[in-house]
Amino acid sequence: MSHAKHCLVLGGRGFIGSHLVDALLAAGHRVRCFDRPNVKRLEAPSSGGVNPSGNFELLEGDLGNDADIAQALAGCDVCFHLISTTLPQSSNADPVFDIESNLIGTLRLLKRAVQAKVGKIVFVSSGGTVYGIPQYTPIDERHPTNPLCSYGIAKLAIEKYLHLFRELHGLNYTILRLANPFGERQRTHASQGAVAVFVGKALRGETIDIWGDGTVVRDYIHIADVASALLAAMDHDKANDVFNIGSGQGLSLNDILDAIESVTGHPTQRNYLPGRTFDVPVNYLDISHARRHLGWTPTISFAEGLRRFVAWVKQNES
């Protein structure tokens, strides 16, 4: 690992962000967490939010507020951009809001990052939406990008602006096109994250609604492997690079439900509904580029990650 850095984590109190903050602190870095006011941090049970090293700083603000972003970026070496105000399944309902809150806010961020002489931006893009309907699987980074939702279009536009700011201003960046993360601290009552929602409903004995026949295939990656990929991206010394980050294999919704039944020992109550037009039938990622050039590979199998997550949910939500 390189020398200790001053890291800004945008969205540091969220599911991915809280794990990244903990991983950065454990690696000896200084961390500034930036998030909206009144967002409760998803604490690690072992740490309870205690930071004896004094390397943690919390700032509250809005990605769309220029002064807030300027304050957040001051003195930072690396900025991790994890903030999104929309979800894939709801973004088409209001594309204008998607662009105003995510794309324009990020452009202000990039402008301020150049002024603050930030060394690098690590941006979490979407491996599940930027490619659209696959022409082949597994999907590599050279695959055509034809998103079917505003969320994916906005992510892709941010990728393009990162490239532009690299060309115009020398702003270094690494992009991670992330698959579907799951694991400890993920909310089971949310509207996003099939694994978390299914686990929560299964443990509560509730009926699980499935759009389509359950054969939709996605790539699921445990949150600990996501955090390790983000740290690897920070230390990646090649500019202007894009990496798929996933497990490298696909699982159907039915596969997930079968696995949940196996781990919990309880049958799932399934309610199959008509499919949705924006659901891509199959999406899983080729991660060989990350293995070769990022020095990263996932280490936690889906079965092991599911066991960890179910145990965490039982302990924290029962």
Secondary structure as GFF3:
##gff-version 3
##sequence-region A 1 318
A	DSSP	beta_strand	6	10	.	.	.	ID=ss1
A	DSSP	alpha_helix	15	26	.	.	.	ID=ss2
A	DSSP	beta_strand	30	35	.	.	.	ID=ss3
A	DSSP	beta_strand	56	60	.	.	.	ID=ss4
A	DSSP	alpha_helix	66	73	.	.	.	ID=ss5
A	DSSP	beta_strand	78	81	.	.	.	ID=ss6
A	DSSP	three_ten_helix	91	93	.	.	.	ID=ss7
A	DSSP	alpha_helix	95	98	.	.	.	ID=ss8
A	DSSP	pi_helix	99	103	.	.	.	ID=ss9
A	DSSP	alpha_helix	104	115	.	.	.	ID=ss10
A	DSSP	beta_strand	120	126	.	.	.	ID=ss11
A	DSSP	alpha_helix	150	169	.	.	.	ID=ss12
A	DSSP	beta_strand	173	178	.	.	.	ID=ss13
A	DSSP	beta_strand	180	182	.	.	.	ID=ss14
A	DSSP	alpha_helix	194	204	.	.	.	ID=ss15
A	DSSP	beta_strand	207	211	.	.	.	ID=ss16
A	DSSP	beta_strand	217	218	.	.	.	ID=ss17
A	DSSP	beta_strand	220	222	.	.	.	ID=ss18
A	DSSP	alpha_helix	223	235	.	.	.	ID=ss19
A	DSSP	beta_strand	241	245	.	.	.	ID=ss20
A	DSSP	beta_strand	251	252	.	.	.	ID=ss21
A	DSSP	alpha_helix	253	264	.	.	.	ID=ss22
A	DSSP	beta_strand	269	273	.	.	.	ID=ss23
A	DSSP	alpha_helix	288	289	.	.	.	ID=ss24
A	DSSP	pi_helix	290	294	.	.	.	ID=ss25
A	DSSP	alpha_helix	302	317	.	.	.	ID=ss26
###
